[in-house]
Amino acid sequence: MANNPYNTDLDRNPANYQPLTPLTFLERAASVFPQHTAIVHGALRRSYADFYARSRQLASALATAGMGRGHTVSAMLANTPAMLECHYGVPMCGAVLHSINTRLDAAIVAFQLDHAGSRLVIVDREFMPVMQEALKLASVTPILIQYDDAEFDGAQEGREDDLAAQDYEAFLSAGDPDFAWLMPEDEWDAIAINYTSGTTGDPKGVVYHHRGAYLLAQGNALTTSMAKHAVYLWTLPMFHCNGWCFPWTMSAIIGTHVCLRQVRAEPIWNALADEGVTHLCGAPIVMQLMIDAPAAIKRPLDQPVNFFTAAAPPPESLLANMRAAGFEVTHLYGLTETYGPAVVNDWHSDWSALSADEQAKLKARQGVRYLPLEQLDVLDPETMQPVPRDGQTLGEVMFRGNVVMKGYFRNPKATREAFEGGWFHSGDLGVMHADGYIQLKDRSKDIIISGGENISSIEVEDALYRHPAVAVAAVVAMPHERWGETPCAFIELVAGQNADADALRAWCRERLAPFKVPGRFVFTEIPRTSTGKIQKFVLRQQAKELAG
């Protein structure tokens, strides 16, 4: 409607329109609750007033060092106060935060630094040897800042040829705590860049904008029912999708960050009990670590604790153990390209009255869209039409909305392919149930094609997880002379439990079609990424070698 009267003489102006950015969450928290504890790290207690002042100091110091709009500032840090300050201070000077996975090797770090065009790098002392090596491989020559964490108890061996680094606290102290920090010029401006794992080629740089970070941060609070002053334990790496945007969420609800340098059972249980933790996130392996802790380490909890997990659905036995220990587990799903979680298994109260088997089936589903995600569907990637809502027909899970990335940095071809047809193509294959809940069946690259039949590795894994002796199961394709491919199962057993290949094969035959039963069982420690995801590309190579 060209002459819409509601658009006449009703223009945007600074009084009625400001770009959305999560940076305002911290400003408000410091203004309204300046003395509330924002950060706990060992003996450190830092208020919101101090958190805000230090973030502005960092922004000021970065600006003085020449950082500004369109520039990349990289951070290779553990879950520490400095990493939280980077989530605010870097974009407060107009720059873009590049969080680096702390377990990457020097060559991949060098690639990311060059691709992102890093101008300044802030590095934890523990990771400085890898960064020093990366900088010798990289073409960029960023300013180097070293952060010395009081909770780090390891040594760092320096070398004569190491590049000189400035001290983080000295760098920060030169900044102005009253710095007039920069709002984004547009909410579409980039706030962060995160690199994918790069298991099938070079990593891709996923660009987040201020609007998406603002919306996903609020979506987290609503989805997780976070009340004001909630206490969040950092078991999820902050470098992973910017900690699923929780560094910004916690300021919105004036919550407390409890930093955790290393994910170990004893400090987790101590933090839960001593700090009154209400929420934490992580892969199922974190839950297993907590449940398997010796009785002497476990602590009684005075408050209910919400645990949010992504990746593969947790086995029912693990969920039952978590419930018995006082935890409420919720299953989330998302990708780096959706700012972390954008789908939740929204539990209906009447489902809790169902049998354990029925509940397990429902919990295995990824769920429905987050509030700030506009559309979620399972489409036929050829026709771009929705698949039947029958829980059977396979299609590709696709996203559309404001919490989908801007695109891949300096990779227009990959961006065009990812957004083909006006949807973000996840690469995940799934089904849509009649009630609108999606369920993943596999990554497109993980589907096993045996004798022309598609086999979902997740379906086979689900059957194996129901065996009481199986702690972790990962199923991949193994080359087969006759069938092309057959399933190969890699297994980690529950401590103290026994099961051999014959027993697991018989178990699977009772629950799966014959052609879906693994032809080979390998009992071994299963490789994982730093965020707990199983590295199936490593297992596929092992299966190929086993097949000869």
N, C-alpha and C positions, 0 to 999 in steps of 0.2 A: 504494500500500500504506500504509494509514493508520498501522499499528503497526510500521513497519520498525524492527527492533532496532538497525540501524546508524545510526538517527537518534535513538535514545533515550540521553539523558544524554551526548550527544556534540555539544555545542553550539559554535557559533563563540564565540571570545573573543579578546582582543588577542594572546594568545600564539600562536594558531594561524591567525589570519585578519587580514590587512592589505589595504587596497585597493591594487590594482595601479596604479602610476604610474611613468612614465619618469624622474621627478625623482630617484628613488633610484639611478639609474644613475650620475649625477654624484657623489652622495655616496660611493658605493662606489669610483669611479675615484679620487677625491681621497684617500680613505682608504688604498687599496692601492698606488696609483702616484702619490703627490703631486707628484713632480718630473718625471713624464713630460710631454712637450710636448703640450698640448691644442690650442693655437691658434697658427697662423703667419699673420701679416699684414704683408707687407712686411718690415721689419726687426724687427717685434715677434715675440717668442717668449713664450708664456704657458703656465705649468704648470697641471696639474689642480688643485693646491692653490689657485693664484691664481684660476683660473676659478670654482671653487666659492665662494671667499671673495667675489669680486665679484658673483656671482649672488645670494648671501645679502645682500650690501650693497644690491643693487638691490631685492630683496624688502623689506628693512627700510625703505629710503627710500620705496618705494611705500606701504607700510603706514602710515608716518608721514604721508604725504600724503593718507591717507584711503582708499586702495585696499584692497579685501578681497573676500570671497566674493560672487559675483554681479555684480561690477563688470568693465567692459571697459577694457583698456589697449591702445591702438593703437600700432603701430610702422610707420613708413614709412622703411625702412632698406635700404641695399645689403647685399651679402654681407660683413658686417663682424663683428668681435668683439662689438660691441654687440647685433647681432641674435641671436647665439648666447646672450648673457647674458639677453636678453628671453625666450628659449624656456624658461629655467629661473626667472629672477627673478620674472617676472610670475605664473606659477602658484604659485610658492613663497609668495606673499603671499595666495593664494586667488583671485586675479583670473583673467580669461580673456584670452588674447593674441589680438589682432586684427592680423594682418599685412596690410599694404596693398601692392598692386601698385604699384611705383614709376613705372609709365608711364601711370597713369590721369590723366584730366583732373580739374580742380578740382570740377566738378559731381558726378562719380561718387564722388570721395573724400568730398565733403560728404554725399552720400546714405548712404554706408557709416557715417560717423561718427554720423550721426543715428540710423540704423536700429540700430546696435550700442549706442548710448547711451554713447559713449566719454567717459571721465572724465579721462583723461590720454593725451597723445600724445607719442611720442618720434620725432623726425624728423631725418634726416640733413641736413646743411647744403645739400647739392645739391638736395634736394627741398623745402626750406623755402618757396620762392616759390609752388609749387603748393599747399602746405598752408596758407599764409597766405591765399591766395585761397579755398580750400575752407572755412576757418573763418569767413570773412565770409559765405559762403552757408549755412553750417550753423546749426542751432538750438542745438546743444550748445556749451558753452564749456569745453572741457577744459583742464587744466593743460598747458602747452606746454614741452617739453624739446628742446633742440637738441644733436645729436651732431656733433662736429667730428672727422672722420676724417683722420688724418695722411696717408693715401694719396690723398685727394681733392685734385686739383691745379687745380680750377676756382675761379672767383670767384662770389660771391653778392652781388647788388646789393640792398641794403636800401632800404626806403621809409619815409617818416616815419609813415605810417599802419599799418605792420606791428605785429602783436601781439608783445608782449615774450615772450621765451623764456628759460628757465633753461638753464644749461650742463649737459650730461649728466654730466661728470666731477665738477662741483661738487655736483650732485644726489646722485650715487652716494656721494661722500665723506662725506656726512652720515649714511649708513646704517651699520649694524653688521655687520661681516664674520662675526660669530658669532651672527647672528640665528637664533632658533629657528623655522625656516621651517615652513609649514603643509603637512601631508599633506592630500589630499582627504578630506572626510568620508565620501565614497562614491566608488568607482572610476567610477561613472556621472556624477560631476560633470564639468562642461565644463572642458577645458583650453585650447581654442582655437576661434576662429570664422574661417572663410575664405569669402570671397564668390566666387560663380560669376561668369563673364564678363558675364552679363546681355545677351547678344546678342539675346534675344527678350523684352525687358522689363527690369524692374528686377532687379539682381543679387539672388541668394538667399544668405542667410547659413547656411553649412553648419557645424554644431556638432559638434566632436570631444570625446570623453570621455577621461579618463585611461587607462581600460582599453584602449581602441582604440589610443591612441598608444603605450602600452607594448607591445602585441602586434605592431603593425605595425613598430615600431622593431626588435624582435627578429626579426620575419619578414624584414626587410631584410638583417640580418646573415646569416641562414641561407640566404636565396635568393641572395645575392651572394657567398657563401663568404668572408666577411670574416674574416680571421684577427685575432688580438689584435695591437694596435698598427698596424692598417692606416692608410694615409694617404689622405685623401679631399679631392679638389679641388672647390671650390664653383663649378662652371659652371652648376649648376641654381639658379634664384633661390630663396632661403630663404622668400620670401613665397608661393611656389607650393606649396599643400598642406603648409605648414610644411616646405618642402624635402623633401617625401616622407617626413617623419619622421626624416631622417638627422641632424638636430641632436641627437636623442636616441639614435639608433643608435650614433653614434661614442663616446659615453660608455660604452655597454654593453660595447664591445670595447676600451676605453681607446685609442681611435684618435686621430689628429691631423687637425684641421680646417685645411686650407689655404684661407684666404679669398681671394676674387678679386673685386675691385670691379667690373671690367668684363670681359666675355667677349671677349677679343681673342686672336689667334693667338700673338703673341710671349710674353705673360705665361703663357699656357697651356703652351706648350712649355718655357719656362723652369722653371715649377713642376714639370712632369712630370720633368724631368731633375734639377733642383737639390734638390727636396724628396722625391724618391723616391715620387711619387704612385702608389698602387695601384688606386684606384677613382675614377670620376667619372660623372656623369649628365648627360643633356641630350637635346634634340631632334636629329634628323638634321642640322639646319642647323649645329649645333656641330661635328659630325664633319666636315662639308663645309668649314667654316672651318679646321679643323686640317689637313686633307689638302691644301687649296688654298694653304696658307701657302708662301711662297718657301723654297727650299732653305736659304737662309742663316739662316732662323728655326728650322727644324726641328732637333731635337737627338737624338742617339742615346740610347736608353733602356737602362738596365742591368736593368730589372725588367719583368715582364709587367704590362700595365695593362688593367683591366676597365672597359669603357664600357657603361653601361646607358641604353638609349634608349626613349622612349615615342612617342606620336603615330603617324604613318604608318610602316609598315615601311620601312627604308632600302633604296634601290636596291641590287641585287646588286653593281654596279660600285663603289659606295661601301663596301660591306662587304668586298669584295676588297681595296680600297686600305687599309682600316683593318687588315685581317689582315696585309697586307704591311708595315705600319708598326709592327706589334707589339701591336696591340690585340685583345682578345677582346670582341666585341659581343654583348650579350644584350638581347632585346626584351621590354619590360614593357608592361603595360596597366592602366589604372585610371582613376578619376575623382576629382574633389575630394571627392565623397561617400564614397569608400572610402579616405580618408587618403592618396591618391596611388596607387601601384602595388599591385595586389592579385592580379595575374595575371602569369605568367611563361612565356615560351617555353622550357620546360625541355628542353634539348638532349640527345638520346641519342647516345652515343659512336659507335654504328654508322651514324648519319646522316652522319657526316663522310666516310664512304667512298662516298657517293652522288655522282652527277653534280652539276655546278654548278647546272643547271636544277632538279633535284630538291631540292637544298638550299635554293635560293631560294624554292621553293614552301613548304617547311617553315618557313623563317624568316619568311614572310609571315603566319603564324598567330600569334594573340595568346597562345594557350597554355592553361595549366592554373592552378588556384587556388594562391595563396600558402598556406603552411602555416597561418597564423592565420585564413584565410577558410574558413568551414565548408562553404558550398555555392556553386557557380557552374554556371549552366546556360543553355541557350537555350530559351526557352519561347514558345509561342503566346500572345500577350498577351490574346487573347479567351478561350481555354479554360484558360490557365495550365498546360497540359500540355507536357512536353518535345517538341521537334520530333524527327523521325527523325534518327538519327546517320548521315546520308548525305553530309554535306559540301555539300548542295545546298539543303535546305529552310530557308527564311529564318524567323527568329524574333527575339525581343528578348533580348539578353543581360541576365541578372538575377543578383543577388548576395544572399547571406544569410549573416550571421555577425557576429562581434564587431568587425570592422574596417569596418563600415558605420556611417555617421554617426548621431548621435542623431536628427537631423532638421533641418528648416529653421527658423531662428530667427524667431519671431514670424510664422510663416506656416503655420498648421495645415492649411490646404487643400492647399498644395503638398506638405506632409509626408504627408498621407493618400494623395494620388495617387501619390507616389513609392513608398509601402510597400503599395500595394493588393495583396491576396492573400497577404500575408506575405513578399513578396520586394521587394528594391529594384530598381525599373525603371530601367535605365541610359539608355534612349532610343537605344541602339546596336543596330543590326540585324546579325545574324550567323548563322553556321551552326555545327553541331557535327559534327566528324569522328568516324569510327568509333573512333578511339583516345582520344576524350575531350578533344581539343584544340579550342578554339573559334577561329573566324576571323571578324573583323569584315567586314561588307560595306558598311555605311554607317551614318551617323546617320539616324534615321527622317526627319528633315527634309531630308536630303541625297539621298534616293532620287529619281531622275529618272523620271517616268512619261511615256513617249512612246507615243502611240497605244494606251494601256491596258497597255503592257508596262513592267515595272519594270526600271530600269537602275541598277546599282551604280556610283556614281562611283569607288569604290575599284578596281573591276575595270578600268575604262577607264584610270585613273591607272597601274595596274600595267602595262598594255600600253605606255603612253607611257614609263614609267620604263625599260623595257627598250631603248629607243632610245639609242644612245651619245651623242647630242647633247643629250639632255634632262637638265637638272640638277634641276628642280622642275616638277611637274605638278599642277594643281588643276582638277578638273572639277565644274561646277555646271550646274543646269538653266537653259536659255534659253527664254523663251516662244516658241512656234511656232504660227502661225495654223492649220495643219492638224493637227499631231500633239499639240498642247497644250504639250509641252516636248521639247527635244532637248538633247543634251550640248554644252556650250561648254567648251573647254579653254584654260586660262591656262598659259602656258609660260615658264619661265626656261631659257635654254640654257647648256650648259657653256661656260666661257670658251674662246674659240678654235675652237669648233665651230659649224657652220651647219646649219640645217634650216628649210625653209619649210613653209607649211600643206599644200601638195600632198604633200610628202615624208612628213609625219606622218600625213596622211589615208591614204595608201597603206600605210604601216606598220600602222596600226590595222585596215585592211580585211583584212590577212593574219592578224590575231589575234583579231578580234572579229566578232560578228554584225553585219550591215550597219546595223541600227537603233541599235546602240550606238556607232557611229563618230561622233565630234564633228562637228557641222555648222559649227562656227566655231572657229578657233584664234587666240588673242590672245597675242602675244609681249610680255611686260611684267614689271616687278618685282612679285612677288606679296606682298600685305600679310600680315604675321604679327603675332601677339600677342607680348608680351614674353617668353613662354616658348617661342616658336618655332612655335606652332601657326598654321596657315594660317587667315586670317579669311574663311571661305567666305561669311559674310553680306555682306561687302563685295563679293566677287566676284559673288554673286547679283544684287546691285543693279546692278553694272556690266554684267552680261549682259542684264539687263532693259532698261537704257538702250541697249545696242547693238542690241537687237531692235527698238527704236523703239516 
